[in-house]
Amino acid sequence: MSDTNERSVASAGSHGVAAAWAAFADDTGDTGVTSLNRASVEEVANRMGWSVVPLYRSPTLTDEERTAIGLARSLLEDYKMSRLHNAADEVLERLLDRAK
């Protein structure tokens, strides 16, 4: 596995727990394999020279990201009656809901 591939897999922790793993050919992307078993996917990827990526059920947020969104929503209170507040607050709320 290349350094790039290892970084992709190693960074998975910041996005929650992977539900499955995928490996694919870098040149075309048409050939690949998926599995719930990371070791199986990595074995095929190593043999074929493919990249490995984690697959998630839904996006998750870190505690720091949730805190930042909460702060942004609080700061938007100064603009409560403006279109900016309504639109931005709605987007931030949907982001939090989607990450549950």
C-alpha positions in Angstrom: 0.0 0.0 0.0 1.4 3.5 -0.8 1.8 6.3 1.6 -1.3 8.0 0.1 -3.4 4.9 0.7 -2.2 4.5 4.3 -3.1 8.1 5.1 -6.6 7.6 3.6 -7.2 4.6 5.8 -5.6 6.1 8.9 -7.7 9.3 8.7 -10.9 7.2 8.9 -11.0 7.7 12.7 -11.9 11.4 12.3 -15.1 10.4 10.4 -16.6 7.8 12.7 -16.5 4.0 12.3 -16.3 2.7 8.8 -19.2 0.4 7.9 -17.2 -1.3 5.1 -14.1 -1.0 3.0 -13.5 -0.6 -0.7 -10.4 -1.1 -2.9 -10.2 0.1 -6.5 -7.9 0.4 -9.4 -6.4 3.9 -9.6 -6.1 3.9 -13.3 -9.7 3.4 -14.4 -11.8 3.0 -11.2 -13.9 0.4 -13.1 -12.4 -2.5 -11.2 -12.8 -2.9 -7.4 -13.9 -4.8 -4.4 -15.9 -4.0 -1.3 -16.2 -5.9 2.0 -17.1 -5.5 5.6 -13.7 -7.0 6.4 -10.9 -4.5 6.2 -8.2 -7.1 6.1 -9.7 -8.8 3.1 -9.9 -5.6 1.2 -6.4 -4.6 2.1 -5.1 -8.1 1.0 -6.6 -7.7 -2.4 -5.5 -4.1 -2.7 -1.9 -5.0 -1.8 -1.9 -7.8 -4.4 -3.4 -5.6 -7.1 -1.7 -2.3 -6.2 -5.1 -0.7 -5.6 -6.2 2.1 -3.2 -8.2 1.4 -0.1 -10.9 3.7 1.3 -13.3 3.5 4.2 -17.1 3.5 3.5 -19.5 5.1 6.0 -23.2 4.7 6.6 -23.6 8.5 7.1 -21.4 11.4 7.8 -20.4 12.0 11.4 -19.0 15.0 13.2 -16.3 15.3 15.8 -17.1 17.0 19.2 -15.0 20.0 18.0 -17.1 20.3 14.8 -20.3 20.1 16.8 -19.0 22.8 19.1 -18.0 25.0 16.1 -21.5 24.6 14.6 -23.1 25.5 17.9 -21.0 28.6 18.2 -21.8 29.7 14.7 -25.5 29.3 15.4 -25.1 31.4 18.5 -23.3 34.1 16.7 -26.0 34.1 14.1 -28.5 35.2 16.8 -27.3 38.8 16.2 -28.9 38.5 12.7 -32.0 36.7 13.8 -34.4 38.7 11.6 -32.2 38.6 8.5 -32.2 36.3 5.5 -28.6 35.4 6.4 -29.7 34.0 9.8 -32.6 32.0 8.4 -30.6 30.4 5.6 -27.4 29.8 7.5 -29.1 28.5 10.6 -31.2 26.1 8.5 -28.1 24.7 6.8 -26.3 24.3 10.1 -29.3 22.6 11.7 -29.5 20.1 8.7 -25.8 19.4 9.0 -26.2 18.5 12.6 -29.3 16.3 11.9 -27.6 14.5 9.0 -24.6 13.7 11.3 -26.7 12.0 13.9 
